[in-house]
Amino acid sequence: MTEAVKVRILDQEYTVACPEDAKNDLLQSADYVDRKMREIRQGGKVVGTDRIAVMAALNIAHELLEAQAENERLADVRQRLARLDARIAASLDDS
């Protein structure tokens, strides 16, 4: 079931439709966006809520892309370790 959830981002209130089981994730996401926007606003180099929002979105997208790249690197390492483990197991079986 969907419910209306109120969130505050940079002193603005927004009502967002959200499945009940995703409410906590939505609140955490809104809090994260709010913190990022406040960091940018406090930096003093970006003026205007719309520009702050765009800069926050770009920063968050950059973080996401970095995390995805790291996840891909870790997946590659896991595959290599699995191959090494299989080779070690095969060598032990041959002994």
JORA-V608147 format. One line per field, one symbol per residue. phi: phi as a letter, one per 40 degrees, with the letter a starting at -180 (. if undefined). psi: psi as a letter, one per 40 degrees, with the letter a starting at -180 (. if undefined). burial: 1 if it has 9 or more other ideal C-beta (glycine too) atoms within 8 Angstrom, else 0. A space follows every 10 residues. Layout:
phi = ???
psi = ???
burial = ???
//
This chain:
phi = .cbcbcbbbf gbcbbbcacd cbdccccccc cccdccccdc cccgcbbhdc cccccccccc ccdccccccc cccccccccc cccccccccc ccccc
psi = iiihhhihhf ehhihhhhid eedddddddd dddddddddd dddeehhhdd dddddddddd dddddddddd dddddddddd dddddddddd ddde.
burial = 0010101111 0001010100 0010011001 0111011101 1000010000 1110110011 0000000000 0000000000 0000000000 00000
//
